[in-house]
């Protein structure tokens, strides 16, 4: 479901999903790393219907969430 968001709006430069390998002790089980061309692309992604549906799903199945947004 996360990878389905890879090309939903112009300006997504990179979208990667990492899942903890079995047998490794980890604080988190899934990580999403995404890079956007600019803030406008991120803003478009945030309100896209595919992303909004995914947010609803993830909210229902997650125990915790942490997010770091930053500009380079």
C-alpha positions in Angstrom: 0.0 0.0 0.0 2.8 2.4 0.8 4.6 1.7 -2.5 1.4 2.4 -4.4 1.9 6.1 -3.5 5.2 6.2 -5.4 3.9 8.0 -8.5 0.6 9.5 -7.4 1.7 13.2 -7.9 4.3 14.9 -10.0 7.4 15.9 -8.0 8.0 12.7 -6.0 11.7 12.1 -6.5 12.1 9.0 -4.4 9.8 6.8 -2.3 11.2 3.8 -0.4 9.6 1.4 2.1 11.8 -0.5 4.5 10.6 -3.4 6.6 12.5 -4.8 9.6 14.2 -8.1 8.7 12.9 -11.1 10.7 15.1 -11.9 13.7 16.4 -8.4 14.1 15.6 -6.4 17.2 14.2 -3.1 16.0 12.3 -0.1 17.5 10.1 0.2 14.4 8.8 -2.4 11.9 8.2 -0.2 8.9 9.8 3.1 7.6 8.8 5.3 4.7 11.5 7.5 3.2 10.3 10.0 0.5 11.9 12.9 -1.2 9.9 15.6 -3.1 11.0 18.1 -5.6 9.6 21.0 -3.6 7.0 21.8 -0.9 4.3 22.1 -3.4 4.8 18.4 -4.4 4.7 17.4 -0.7 1.5 19.4 -0.2 -0.1 17.8 -3.2 0.9 14.3 -1.9 -0.6 15.0 1.5 -4.1 15.7 0.1 -4.1 13.1 -2.7 -7.0 10.6 -2.3 -4.7 7.6 -2.5 -2.6 9.0 0.3 -5.6 9.9 2.4 -7.0 6.4 2.1 -3.6 5.0 3.1 -3.4 7.3 6.1 -6.8 5.9 7.3 -5.5 2.3 6.9 -2.2 2.9 8.6 -3.9 4.7 11.5 -6.1 1.6 12.1 -3.2 -0.9 12.2 -0.3 1.0 13.7 0.8 1.2 17.4 2.8 4.3 17.0 4.0 6.9 14.5 7.0 9.2 14.2 7.6 11.7 11.4 10.4 13.9 10.5 9.9 16.5 7.7 12.8 18.7 6.7 14.1 20.8 3.8 17.6 20.4 2.3 
